[in-house]
Amino acid sequence: MSISGGACTLIADRAEAHGVSLPALSPAIRACLREAVPGPGEALNPFDITGLAVRDPALFERVLSTLGDDPAIGFVGCVYSMPWNDKWQQVPAIEVIGRALAQLGKPSAMLNQTLRPVSQKSRDIMAACGVPAAFGGLEAVVRALGHISRWSAWLQAQTTAEQPLPVMPTSAWPDSERATLDYLASRGVPVIPAKLARTRGEAVDFAAALRAPVAMKIASPDVAHKTEVGGVRLGLQGDAAVGAAFDAMLARVRQARPDARLDGVLVSPMREGGLEILVGTVRDAQWGLTLAVGLGGIWVEALADTQLRLLPVTPQDARDMLTSLRAAKLLQGFRGSPPVDLDRLARVIAAIGDAALALGDSLAALEVNPLWVRGDDVEALDALAVWADAPSSTH
């Protein structure tokens, strides 16, 4: 409430921007307010007590007490300036406001319309008048109430939310893309089928058996970023194309990284259409393993649109991360693409988080980029585990 209709309008405007609920007043509360402060319009929240309260400060007590009686209201704020220098002496209105706020039995405060000091003079007046708190200006107050509302909703959700199950540790120590994908598959994560070709002939045979365009990637525990050394070819079809790509890829990588151990070339079917999702975990020095989810591929850097959570997460946590992305609309189906099965995708993301936790304290990061999804089809196309040191004895 305020003696200024302009302040009421400002609060309503900023409340919408910061996600603060201003519940409609009940009919009984509106009737009481209009009896106290007659006016032509309906009594609204925030309530304009008008300048009548300057001439009759007792109105503050009646109106604040009435607002506090509404069970839909969790916080009551009275906009009025708190003195801060010695030119202010006794302020009758503040005495009434302080007395009323102290009797509400719910969180309340006096609100300065603009930012101003809270001096020793201010604190002396607050103590003498019983004002529980004084804040300002209005933009900062409403923004803070928005943060409180979101935090309170989160706390409430935790009481009924599904809780993560304990994660059993593993002795696995994947040190390459294929080993990481195999490990994820053992933890219930769907991964793209792939075969390791050690010779040109094996690559040709594997590709021919798929009867579709294939992707070929160098297999090496020493090469983390394959594209930088020419270790990726996409959309290959036919014996000649596959064979030539195999020979050329090994030659390029050997030239770029003569020190690297080369196990061969991974041959897998191409996945086209759909969306690419980044699912990555990284170990923070203070917080432990943190999960990041966003659009994968080039969009990670282009959009800077990711959601972060501490592990472990439940499928519902993962779903909330997906729907909180700015690009969430793309998951609903866009320009003819099928909508993503968010529940299935969320279960896979949670399984990736659990897989990272199971690897223990030696794991620095685990990244799946991309996790390919089209409708209810979900597959990890590429994955890599990064280790801070050798696995601990607890594995």
N, C-alpha and C positions, 0 to 999 in steps of 0.2 A: 504494500500500500504506500501511497505517497500523496502529498498535498499538491503534486504537479501531474496533470494529465500527460504532459510530455514525457516525464520520467516513466509513467506506466506504459506508454507506447514504446519507449526505448527498451524497457525490460521485456515486453512481449516480443519485440522484433529480435532481440539477441537470444532470447530463450529458444526461439525456433532455430536459430543458427547453431546453438550449442547443445541442442537435444534436451532441453530442460522442460519437463512437463508442468504446465500451468492448468491444473484441473478446473473444469467449470464448477462454479459454486452451486451448492444444492439450493432448491427453491426456498427452504426454510432460512438458510444463511442469507440469501439475496433479500428476503423480506426483512430480516433484522437489520441489514445494512441500509436499506432504503428508509426504514423507520428512523435510523440514527442520522442519515445524511440524505434528505430528500433530493431527488433529481429526476429529470425527464426520461433518462435512459435506464437500461438494465444494469444492475450491479455486476461488474465484471472482475475477473482476476487477471492482472493486478487491479486493485481497487483504488479509485481516485477519491480521496477523502475531501478534496477541494480545500480552498483557503479558509473554510469555516473553522477548521481545527486550529488555525493560528489564533482566532479570536476566542475559541472555546476548546482549550487543550483536553478537556475531559472526553471529547470525541475520540481521541486517540485510544483511550482505554477501552471504550465501548467497542470500537471497530476491531482493535487487535484481539480482544477477548472473543468476539464473534468469529473472526477468521480462524482463531486457534481451535474453536469448537468443531470445525469441519474435519471429519476423519480422513478426507481425501488429501488434506494438506499436511505435508511432513516438515515444512520449514516456513517460518513467517519472518519476512523482512520489512522493516519500516524505514522508508527513505526520509532521512532528516539529517541535517548537518551537525556533526559532533565538533564542538569548539576545540581549539588547539592552542590559542594564545591568550595572554592575560587580559585582552580587551573584553573577553567574554566573562561574565560573572554568573549569576543564577539564571537558569533557563527553565521556566516552569514546564514547557512542553516535554523536555527531556526527562524531568522527574516523573511525569505521567507515563511516558513511553517506557521508561525503565521499570516502573512498577508493573505495568501491563505485561511486558515481556517476561518478567521474572515469574509470573503466575501462569504462563501458558502450558508448562509441562512438556514442551517439545522444542527442538532446536529453533533458535530465533536470534536476530541481530538487528542493530541499527545500521543503516547503509548510507554512507556518504555518496552523493550523486557523482562526485568527481574524486579523483585521487587527491588525498590531502594527508598531512602528517597526523599520526596518533602520538601526541606528546605526553609529557607527565601531566600537563593540565588536563588533557583528554582523559587519561587514566584516573585522575582524581575525581573528575565529574562522573565517570562511569561507576566508580566505587560508591560515590555518594548517592547516585540515583538508581543503582541496581541494574544498569545496562549490562547484559551478559557479554556482549561483544560489539565491536564497531568495525566495519569493513568499507572498502570503496576502491575505485569508483564502480559504477554499475556494470561496465563491460567485464572487469576482472571478477566481480562477484558472480555474475551469471555464468561465465566460463568455468569458474571453480565448481559451481553447482552442477554443471554438466559433467565434470570429471567425477564428482561424488556420485551422481546418478548412475553413471556407467560402472563404477567400481562396485556400488551396492548391488546392481543387477548381476554382476559377475559373481559376487559372493553368494547371492541367493541361488544362482544357478548351480553352484558347487554342491549345495546341500542335497540336490536331487539328481545331479549329473552322474552319468556312468563314470566309474573310477578306473584308471588304467590297471591292468593286471601286472603282477610282478614279472620281470623279464629274466629268463634263465640265461646265465652267461654261457659263452661258447669258447672253445679253444681254436676256432678258425682264425686264419690270418691271411685273407685274400690280398694278393700283391699285384694283381693285374685286372684288366677289364673283365676277361672271361671268368677269372676266379671270383671276382666280386659279384658278377651276375649269377654264377652258380651258387654262391653263398646266399644271395637274396632269394633265389628260387627255393633253397632249402628252408627258408623262413617264411614261405607262403607268398612271396612276391612274384607275380607273373612276369616272366622275362621272355624276350624274343628268342626263338630257336636259332641256334647258330652252330656251325661246325668249324673246327680248326683244320685248315688245309696247310699241310707242310710242303706239298709239292704242287706244281702247276696242274698236274693231272688230277689230283684230289680236288683242287678248286673247281676245275671244269666239271668234274663228276657231281660234286655237291650242288653246283649251280643248276646243272641240267636236271637234277632230280626235283628241284623246286618248281620248275616249269613256270617261272615268273622272273621279272627283273630282280636283281640282287644288290645288296650292299656289301662292300668288302672293306675290312679295316685291319690294319696291322695289329698283330698280337705280340705285345712286348711288355714285361713288367717295368721296363726302363723308360717307356715313352708314354707320358701322361696326356699330352696334347697332340693327338695324331694328325690333325689337319695341318699343323705348322710344319710337319716334315713330309707332307705328301702321303700320309698313311690312311687316307679315306677316299673311296670311290663309290659313287652311288648310281643306281639305275642301270646296271650292266646286264646285258642279255646276249646269249649266244656264246658258243665255245671260244671263238676267236677273241671276242671282246674280253671275256673273263680271263682267258689265258694271258693275253697281252697285259691286262691290268695287274695280274699277279706278279709277272716278271718286272714290270716297270715300278710297282710299289716297293718291292724288296730292294731294287736298285736305288731308288730315291732315298729310302730310309737308311740304308747302309751308308750312303754318301753323307747324309745329314747327321746321322748319329752312329759313327763307326764303333762306338763303345757299347752300344745297346745290345742286349740279348734279344734275338728275334725268334719267336716260337713258330711263326708262320703267319697266315692270314685268316681272319674270321669271315666266313661266308654266311649271310643271313638274308631272308626275304626282305624286300623293300616294304616299307609302310608309308603309304601316301594318304593325304587328307588328314582329317582330324586335327588335334591340337597337341602341342608339345608342352609338358609341364616340367618345371624344375622342382626337384625335391632334394634338398641338401641339408646336411647336419654339420655343424662346426663346434669345436669345444672352446667355450669361453673360459677364461682363467677364473672368473668369479662364479659364473652361473652353471658351468658344466655344458653338456651337449644341448645345443639350440637347433631347432628345426626351422628351415626356411622353405616356403612354398610360393611359387609364382609361375608366370608363363615362362616356358623354356626357350631354348635356342637363342636367337639374337634379341628376343624381346626382353630378356632379363636386364640387359644393360640399356636397351632403348627406352623402356617404360619405367624402370626402377620401381616395379610394382610387386612387392613381396610381402608376405605375412610371416611373423616370427612367433614361435612358442617354445617354451622350455620342454624338454622331453622328461617323462613320457607323455604322449598324447593319446586320447581315445579317438575312435572314428568320428565322434561328434565334434571333438576339437578340430580335427582335420577338415571336416565339412564347414565349420565356421570360418576357418582360414580361407577356404576356397570362395565362399560367398562374400567375404570381406574384401576380396581383390577388386581394384578398380575395373579390371577386365572381366569381372564375373559374368557380364552379359554374354560373353563369347561362349561360356560353358552352357548356356541355355539353348544353344542352337543359333547359328548366325549365317544368314544368306545361304540357306539350303543345307547346312551341315546339321547332323543329328544332335539333339541335346545330350550332354554328357550325363551318364549315370553317376550322380554325385555320391551316392551312398557307396557304390563299389569303389570309386576312385578314392574316397575318404578312407575306406578300409585298407586299401593298398598303401596309402601314405602313412597311416598309423603303423602298418607292418614294417615299412622301411625304417621308421623311427625306432621301433623295437629292435630291429636287426642291428642298428647302429649301437644302441645301448648294450646289446649282448656282447659286442666286441671288446668291451672293457675300457679301462682308462688309457690304454696306449693308443687308441684311435683318436686322431686329430680331426678327421673329417670323412664323411661318406656322402658322395654326391651321385644322384641319378639325374642325368640330363642328356637326352630328354626321357621323361616318362610319357609315352605316347598314349593318347586316349581318343577314341572315336565311338560315341554311344556308350555301350557297356564293354567295349574292348579296351583293355588296359595292358600295356607291356612296357617294361623297362628296356630301352634300346641301348643305353650306354650307362656304365656305372664305374666308379672308382673309389677305392678306399685309400686314405692317406694316413700314414702312421707317424706318431711323434717319436717313437722309439720301438725297440723290439717288444713283443708281447710280454706282459708281466706274468709272473709265476702264478697269478690268481686265475689265469685262463684255464 
